[in-house]
Amino acid sequence: MIETTVRDWLEDAASVPVALETPPGPPERYVVLEKIASGEKNGLLRATITAKSVAPSLFEAACLNETVKARMAGLISLPNVFRCHCDSDYNNTDPRMGARRYQAVFTIYYEE
């Protein structure tokens, strides 16, 4: 599953918890991954994954987002990942939450 591959890859560098859903009683800083689209063509798989970087301040969330983007750029060093690029990133703060968020959207081409 590409989500667990990405989670494991990010956890090594992010120095914060990386989860596939918001953890109960979440820590101040963490990253949540979500696959929002996928496809396949000629045996090559494609996934669009969002990474929400959550922190107490917008600046801290933006810094965490930059760490995530830098780490994701190296995902292609894995033997089953052929391409990974950031489609966009932006402030994604939910006013109902106490924490601030930045979200980056990545397209990944890979094989299982």
C-alpha positions as CSV (number, residue, x, y, z in Angstrom):
1,M,0.0,0.0,0.0
2,I,1.5,3.3,-1.1
3,E,0.1,5.1,1.9
4,T,2.1,3.0,4.4
5,T,5.2,3.3,2.2
6,V,4.9,7.1,2.3
7,R,4.1,7.1,6.0
8,D,7.2,5.1,6.8
9,W,9.4,7.2,4.5
10,L,8.2,10.5,6.1
11,E,8.4,9.3,9.7
12,D,12.2,8.8,9.4
13,A,12.7,12.5,8.7
14,A,9.7,14.5,9.9
15,S,10.5,14.1,13.7
16,V,6.7,14.2,14.3
17,P,4.1,11.5,14.2
18,V,2.9,10.7,10.7
19,A,-0.5,9.0,10.5
20,L,-3.2,7.9,8.0
21,E,-5.9,9.6,10.0
22,T,-6.0,12.2,12.8
23,P,-4.9,10.5,15.9
24,P,-7.1,10.6,19.0
25,G,-6.0,13.3,21.4
26,P,-3.6,14.5,18.7
27,P,-0.2,15.9,19.6
28,E,0.7,19.6,18.9
29,R,2.5,18.7,15.7
30,Y,1.8,15.9,13.3
31,V,1.3,15.0,9.6
32,V,-1.8,13.2,8.3
33,L,-1.7,11.4,4.9
34,E,-4.7,10.7,2.7
35,K,-4.9,9.1,-0.7
36,I,-7.5,11.1,-2.6
37,A,-7.2,9.6,-6.1
38,S,-5.6,6.6,-7.8
39,G,-5.3,4.9,-11.2
40,E,-3.4,2.5,-13.3
41,K,-2.2,2.5,-16.8
42,N,-0.1,-0.3,-18.4
43,G,0.7,-1.8,-15.0
44,L,2.0,1.5,-13.6
45,L,0.1,2.7,-10.6
46,R,-0.7,6.4,-9.8
47,A,-1.8,7.8,-6.5
48,T,-2.6,11.4,-5.4
49,I,-1.8,11.8,-1.8
50,T,-2.3,14.8,0.5
51,A,0.0,15.5,3.4
52,K,-1.6,17.8,6.1
53,S,1.1,19.4,8.3
54,V,-0.5,20.4,11.6
55,A,1.1,22.7,14.2
56,P,0.2,25.3,16.8
57,S,1.1,28.3,14.5
58,L,0.8,28.9,10.8
59,F,4.5,29.5,10.6
60,E,5.3,26.1,12.3
61,A,2.8,24.4,10.0
62,A,4.5,26.0,6.9
63,C,7.9,24.9,8.2
64,L,6.7,21.3,8.7
65,N,5.2,21.4,5.3
66,E,8.5,22.3,3.8
67,T,10.2,19.4,5.6
68,V,7.5,17.1,4.2
69,K,8.0,18.4,0.6
70,A,11.8,18.0,0.8
71,R,11.5,14.5,2.1
72,M,8.9,13.5,-0.5
73,A,11.3,14.7,-3.3
74,G,13.5,11.8,-2.2
75,L,10.8,9.2,-2.4
76,I,12.0,8.2,-5.9
77,S,15.1,6.7,-4.3
78,L,12.8,3.7,-3.3
79,P,13.0,0.9,-5.8
80,N,9.2,0.8,-6.5
81,V,8.7,4.6,-6.9
82,F,9.3,6.1,-10.4
83,R,8.1,9.6,-9.9
84,C,6.9,11.9,-7.1
85,H,6.1,15.5,-7.6
86,C,4.3,18.2,-5.5
87,D,1.3,19.4,-7.4
88,S,0.6,22.3,-5.0
89,D,0.7,23.3,-1.4
90,Y,-1.3,25.9,0.5
91,N,-2.7,27.0,3.9
92,N,-5.4,24.6,4.8
93,T,-6.3,25.8,8.3
94,D,-9.7,24.6,9.6
95,P,-11.2,27.4,11.7
96,R,-12.8,24.9,14.0
97,M,-9.4,23.4,14.9
98,G,-7.1,25.0,17.5
99,A,-4.1,24.1,15.3
100,R,-3.0,25.5,12.0
101,R,-2.5,23.3,8.8
102,Y,-0.7,23.4,5.6
103,Q,-1.5,20.9,2.9
104,A,0.7,19.6,0.1
105,V,-0.7,17.5,-2.7
106,F,1.6,14.9,-4.4
107,T,1.2,12.6,-7.4
108,I,3.2,9.4,-7.1
109,Y,3.9,6.8,-9.9
110,Y,4.9,3.4,-8.5
111,E,4.5,-0.3,-8.7
112,E,3.5,-2.7,-5.9
